[in-house]
Amino acid sequence: RKAWLIFRRALSIVNLNGMPQPKDLRRTFSDTLTTNGGTTANRLWEIIIANDCRLSLLLVLPSGSPNGVSLPEESEFGGYINPQAAMQRHICSIAYAIGQRTYLEGFSSLAPTQIIDESMDKAQRELPDSWWSIPHLSNNSRSQETAAEYHRLALQMWFYQLKIFLHIPFSFRAVKDSRFNY
């Protein structure tokens, strides 16, 4: 809860100082992960939005970003310079959508759950199998490549964690009610 409050305060400060807004997020995520770190303002916004989405979902609280995060374009995963940038944006948008489903509609909303699940399955299929493989990490290496592999591993874990959050409200209901079995 303290971390959520810190990121919510940071989100307020970012908004008051006129840093990039959610409508600029498309540029922010692609710039940040395809160049050498992007600008400090863009990187800061990315960190704040991603952590606010994640912590809001964990605490079942509304996200601080009023419009959520825009999804990648259809062709972004395949032709994207850095697939991690597109996947991070997609994961944030999914976290926002799951949070909205849970916070606004409760845990029994099957239709939004199926839409979100289809979106996650599509994103998973569009990335190559090599992206989903477990990286071989070296404890001694402090290179940018190793940092990128740790980031990819963190995105994979967050993706699967979101799958769990998406389906957990329906896991036990499927035993008694077949409409939750899909």
C-alpha positions in Angstrom: 0.0 0.0 0.0 2.9 2.4 0.7 4.4 1.7 -2.7 1.0 2.4 -4.3 0.8 5.7 -2.4 4.3 6.7 -3.6 3.5 6.0 -7.2 0.1 7.7 -6.9 1.9 10.8 -5.5 4.5 10.6 -8.3 1.7 10.4 -10.9 0.1 13.5 -9.4 3.5 15.3 -9.5 4.1 14.2 -13.1 0.7 15.5 -14.2 1.2 18.8 -12.4 4.6 19.3 -14.0 3.3 18.6 -17.5 5.3 15.5 -18.3 4.0 13.2 -21.1 0.4 12.3 -20.7 -1.2 8.9 -21.6 -2.0 10.1 -25.1 1.8 10.4 -25.7 2.4 6.9 -24.3 2.7 5.4 -27.8 5.8 7.5 -28.5 7.1 7.1 -24.9 7.3 3.3 -24.8 8.7 2.9 -28.3 11.3 5.7 -27.7 12.3 4.5 -24.3 13.1 0.9 -25.2 14.5 1.3 -28.7 17.0 4.1 -28.0 19.6 4.2 -25.2 17.1 4.7 -22.4 15.0 7.4 -24.0 14.6 10.8 -22.3 14.5 10.9 -18.5 10.9 12.3 -18.6 9.7 9.4 -20.9 11.5 6.8 -18.8 10.0 8.3 -15.6 6.5 8.3 -17.0 6.9 4.7 -18.2 8.0 3.5 -14.7 5.2 5.4 -13.0 2.4 4.2 -15.2 3.6 0.5 -15.2 3.9 0.4 -11.5 0.6 2.2 -10.9 -1.2 -0.3 -13.2 0.4 -3.2 -11.4 0.0 -2.1 -7.8 -3.6 -0.9 -8.5 -4.4 -4.4 -9.8 -2.8 -6.1 -6.8 -4.6 -3.9 -4.3 -8.0 -3.9 -6.3 -7.9 -0.1 -6.5 -8.6 2.1 -9.5 -5.7 3.0 -11.7 -4.4 6.5 -11.5 -4.2 6.8 -15.3 -7.7 7.9 -16.4 -7.5 6.5 -19.9 -5.3 3.5 -19.3 -2.6 2.6 -21.8 -3.0 2.4 -25.5 -2.5 -1.0 -27.1 0.2 -1.6 -29.7 -0.8 -1.5 -33.3 -1.6 -4.8 -35.1 1.8 -5.0 -36.8 4.0 -3.8 -33.9 4.9 -7.2 -32.5 6.1 -8.6 -35.7 7.9 -5.6 -37.2 8.8 -3.8 -34.0 12.4 -2.7 -33.4 12.1 -4.0 -29.8 9.3 -6.4 -29.1 9.8 -5.8 -25.3 8.5 -2.2 -25.8 5.3 -3.4 -27.5 4.9 -6.2 -24.9 5.4 -3.8 -22.0 2.7 -1.5 -23.4 0.4 -4.4 -23.9 0.9 -5.8 -20.4 0.2 -2.3 -18.9 -3.0 -2.0 -20.9 -4.1 -5.6 -19.9 -3.4 -4.8 -16.2 -5.5 -1.7 -16.6 -8.3 -3.6 -18.3 -8.3 -6.3 -15.6 -8.3 -3.7 -12.9 -11.2 -1.9 -14.5 -13.1 -5.2 -14.9 -12.6 -6.0 -11.3 -13.1 -2.6 -9.8 -16.1 -1.5 -11.9 -17.9 -4.7 -12.7 -16.9 -7.1 -10.0 -15.4 -10.5 -10.2 -18.3 -12.1 -12.2 -17.9 -10.4 -15.6 -17.3 -13.2 -18.0 -17.6 -11.3 -21.3 -14.8 -8.7 -20.6 -12.6 -11.6 -19.2 -12.9 -13.5 -22.5 -12.1 -10.4 -24.5 -9.0 -9.7 -22.4 -8.0 -13.3 -22.6 -8.2 -13.3 -26.4 -6.1 -10.2 -26.5 -3.4 -11.8 -24.3 -3.4 -15.0 -26.4 -3.0 -12.9 -29.6 -0.1 -11.0 -28.1 1.5 -14.3 -27.0 1.2 -15.8 -30.5 2.6 -12.7 -32.3 5.9 -12.9 -30.4 8.4 -15.5 -31.6 8.9 -18.6 -29.4 12.5 -17.5 -28.7 11.1 -14.4 -26.9 9.1 -16.7 -24.5 12.1 -19.0 -23.8 13.7 -18.7 -20.4 16.9 -16.6 -20.8 20.3 -17.9 -19.7 21.4 -15.3 -17.2 24.9 -14.8 -15.8 25.4 -13.4 -12.4 28.7 -11.8 -13.3 27.6 -9.9 -16.4 26.6 -6.3 -16.2 26.0 -5.7 -19.8 23.0 -4.1 -21.5 22.2 -7.4 -23.1 21.9 -9.0 -19.6 19.8 -6.2 -18.4 17.5 -6.6 -21.4 17.2 -10.3 -20.7 16.3 -9.6 -17.0 13.7 -7.1 -18.3 12.3 -9.8 -20.7 12.1 -12.3 -17.9 10.2 -9.8 -15.7 7.8 -9.1 -18.6 7.2 -12.8 -19.0 6.5 -13.2 -15.3 4.1 -10.2 -15.2 2.3 -11.6 -18.3 1.7 -15.0 -16.7 0.7 -13.3 -13.4 -1.9 -11.3 -15.3 -3.2 -14.5 -16.8 -3.7 -15.8 -13.2 -5.4 -12.6 -12.1 -7.7 -12.7 -15.1 -8.9 -16.2 -14.5 -8.7 -16.7 -10.7 -12.3 -15.3 -10.1 -13.7 -18.0 -12.4 -11.4 -21.0 -11.4 -13.6 -22.4 -8.7 -16.9 -21.4 -10.3 -16.1 -23.6 -13.3 -16.6 -26.7 -11.2 -20.2 -25.9 -10.5 -21.2 -23.8 -13.5 -20.2 -24.9 -17.0 -20.5 -21.4 -18.5 -17.3 -20.4 -16.7 -15.5 -23.3 -18.5 -14.1 -22.0 -21.7 
